[in-house]
Each structure stands twice: as structure tokens, then as C-alpha cells.
Amino acid sequence: MTAGLADRFKHVGTHIGLVPYLMAGHPDGRTTREVGRRLAASGAAAVEIGIPHGDPLADGPVIRRAGEQALRAGTTVARALELAADVAGEGAAPVVLMTYVNPVLAYGPQRFADHAAEAGVAAVIVPDLPVEESGPVATPLRAAGVETVFLVGPGSPDERIALAAGASTGFLYCATSPGSPAPAPRCPPTSPGSSRGSGATPACRWRPDSGSPDPSTWRACAGTPTWPSSAARSSPRSTAATTPSTW
């Protein structure tokens, strides 16, 4: 654990520490910088800054909209790292980045790790990165002195919790409820002649364990959309908001 995180958690002790979340670039970079600095100076245990992504499948509608606005405003991975550096540079609280794996892969894992370390980022959370496939992203981060954080949820079996805890070098992210951190969109309603209307397996699945992207743990339902396969996660989306040129 980095000195910043260790010292902050030691200071919090057995009390509850507040880790506020900000979307980088929402509503603009100046606001992110000013609010982040104020939160850090107000006693936050850490400040979590999200990197906007055009396919935020783990997020609820509020964070989705914030990310969309940030992308429209031109926020890139590089810009998010600059904002993180502005907040971390105050030294009042550790800065933790939350990002999906595709932006990191498109930016380049080694480059991302180097720039995150230069920005003074204490840790990185990648919610759609399975522990078993985390090496290409986690290894350069750890080598650069940036902690890695994995997730567990209410439905995580003991073996999964142990695996995530063993791979987490900063802290363990414990989701308090299944699914996304806000009400998730519903699957499209059944229409005459559709695959769902014909009794086929629903196109949407619920991930009962946010710490386990293993498809064998998924259950079909009318909840959150199907998460991408590992192959899909390794390739940037082709939409304008998620092409490497915009990062």
C-alpha cells in the first residue's frame, strides 16, 4: 500500500472514512479540479475520480449521464490524468482512479501506469477487469507504485473474496448491493416475434457478483445488460466517444 493510502486509512482507524466520487470533466475540468481539492482538504479519506467511458456498463444512470457530458466536453484519459494530478498535487488526500479496462488498453497499459504514477495517483479501480486476466494491466501499475483494487459483492463466494483480496494491493472494494451502483436500465420489452417473446434465453443478464466477471456466475433475467466477453473488453469500441483518437 502506498504511504498516502496507508497513512490515510491509519488516520481513519475504526471510524467510517468518506471517499467521494467525481467524474473527471463533469461538468468541466475547472469544476472537477476545484471540487476535488475542496473535498480532499475537507477530510476525505481519499478522492475517487472516474475516467469517462462511452460504454459504462457497471454504472447507473446518474454516473452514465455525467460521463456522457464529460465526453461531449472533450475529456480524454490524458485530460483525466491531468485533473487527477491537480487534485493529488495538493497532498491533502490520496487520489484513486476508477476506469474501465478498454480505455486503459487503448491508452496503453504501460503508458497509463507511468502517467498515473507521474500524476500522483495512489490506486486504480477497474471494475470490469477479472483478477485472472489482470496481469497486463495490474503488473505495470504495481511496478510503477500504483495500487490495484478489485471488487467483491454480496454474492461473492469465499473463494472469490480471497482471490480478489489477494490481488488487491491498495484496498478491497466491497459493493453493498448486486448490480450497478444505481438503478440499472431494464431490458427491452418483449415484442411480438422477438427472441424473448419466443421463449429464447433473455438477451440481458444480471451479474450477482460484481467481483466476478466469470460468465458462469451470471443468471439470466430482465436486469442489467449482458457484460462484454473478455475478447470484447480487449478491443476499443468503434463509436466516436470510445475510439483511441479521443483518448
N, C-alpha and C positions, 0 to 999 in steps of 0.2 A: 504494500500500500504506500502511496506517495506520502511525503511528510505533511502536505496540506490536508489531505483527507484524514490521515491518522490523527493529526492534531485536532482537527475539527470534530471528529467523532469522539475523541477523548474528552473534548470540552463539553460535548453534548451529554456524554455519560449515559445514565439510565433515563434521561429525560427524552421527550419527543423532539426531534430536530426537523425543522421545516426545510424542504427542498423545493422552492418554487420553480415553475416551468415557464420558459419563454420560447416563442417561435422566432428564430432569427429572421429579422427583416419585416416583422409584423408589428405595427402597420408600416414601419420603415426602420432603417438602420439606426437612426439617431435615437428613436424611442427605445429600441432594444438595448442600446448602449446605456442610456440614462437610467432606465428602469432596472437593468441588470446590476448596475453599480449601486443603486439605492438599496436593492434587495440584499446585496452582499454586505453592504455597510450596516444593514438593519439587524444583522444577527442570523441570517440564513445559514443552515448547516452546509449548504452548497447551493449553487445556482445551476439548474439544468437548462440547457439551450438546445432546442430542436433544429435540425437542418431540414428545410422544407423539401418535400419529395412529391412527385406527381402521382404516386401510387401508394398512398399511406394506409395500407390495409389493416394495420394494428390500431389505428386511431379512430376516435369517434368524430361526429360531425363538427364540433367546435374547433378541434385542432386541424381537421381537414380544411375547413374554411380559412383558418389562419395561414396554413401552408400554401393554399392556393393564392391568397392575396400576396404573400411574400414572394412567391414565384413570379406573379404578374409584375411585381415591383422590381424584378431582376435579381433577386437574391440567389446566389450560387453557393456551392460548397466553399469556394475560396472566400467569398464575402462572409459567410457564416463563421469561418475560422478567424477572420479579421475581427468580427464582433466579439467572438469568444475571447480573443486576445485583449480587446479593450476592457472587458469585464474582469478577466483574470489578472490583468496588469495592476489593478487596484490592490490586490493582495488581501482583500477583506474576506473572501470565501472561495473555496475551490470551485472550478467550473467543470461541469460534466456535460458532454455532448450526447444527444440522442439522435441516431441516424439509422436509416435502413441500409442494407448491405449494398444495393445496387449503386447508389451514389459513391460509396467508398470504392467499389470495384472500378467504376468508370473514372474516378479521380486517380486511382492507382493506390493500392493498399500501403506500399512503402512511402509514397509521396504524402499520402494522407497522414500516416503515422508521424512522419518527420514534421509536417506543418502543424499538426495538433500539438506536438511536443514544443515546437517553437512558440506556439500561441499560449503556452502555459496551461493547456487542458489537463485536468487531473485524471479523468476517466472517460471512457466511451461506452455507451449502451447501444447495442444493435439488436433490436427485438426479433428480427427475422433471421438471425444467424444461428443455426444449430451448433451446439457445442462440438459435435462430431465433425463438422465442416468448417470450424472456426480458424484453423491453423493459418491459412494465407492472410487473414485479416488480423487475428489476435497476436500472432508472433511478432510482426513488425511493431505493433503498438507497444507490447511489453518491452521489446528491445529498446524502444525509444523512451521508456519510462512512463508510458501512459497505461493506466489500469484498464482492465477489461471487466465488464459487468454482464452477467447473464440473468435470465428471468426464470422464476418459478411461479406457479399459480395454485389456487385452491385444490385443483385436481391432480397436481403433480405427485406421482408415487415417490416413495422414499428413495428409490434408486436414482430417479431423475433429479431430485433435490440434491443428493450427494454429488452427482455428476456436475450440475450447474454450480454448486458451491465450490467444488474443487477447481473449476475452471475460472471462477471469478476471483480476480486479484484485488479489486477495489472494495466492493461490497456486493451483496446478493440482492437483486431487485425482486421483491415479493409483491406480485399483483394480488389485490384483495378480492377480486371477483373474476369470473371467467370472461373471456372475450376481450373486446376493446375497452379502453378506459372511459368510454361514454356510450350512450345508446347507439347500437350499430344499425346500419341500414338493413331493411328486410329484403329477402329475395324477391324477384319479380313475381307478381301474382300469377297464378295458374290461368292459362288461357286455353280455349278450345283447340285441340290439336297439338298443344305443346308437349315437350317430352315429360314435363312434370304432370301434365294432365293425363298422360297415357300410363302413368304409374311407374315411370323410369326413376332411377335414383336422382334426387334433387341436385341441382347444379351448385347449390350452396352448402357449405359445411361449417360446423361450429368447432373451433379449437378449444376443447375444455381445459387445456393446459398451455398457457401462454409461454411456458418454458420448454415446451417440447414440440418442435415443428415436425416430428415424426408422423407421417400421414396415418400410421396405424392407430394413432390415438384420437383421430378425428371421428366425429359422428355426424351423419347426415341430418340436416334439419333446415328450418326456414330462417336461419340466423345470418351470421356474417358471411361474406363471400368466401369462396374457396381460396386458400392461400396458394401462392405460386410454388411450383416444384423447385428443387434445387437448381435444375437446369435453367428455369425461367429467371430465378433470382440472380444467376451469374451473368445475365445479359441485360444491358440497359434497355428500357422501353424505347419505342421508336417515336413517341409523342414529342412535340416541341418542348414540353416542360421537363422532359427527362433525358434528352439526348446529351452526350458528353460535352457538346459545344456550349451548353448552357450552364455547365458546372465549372 
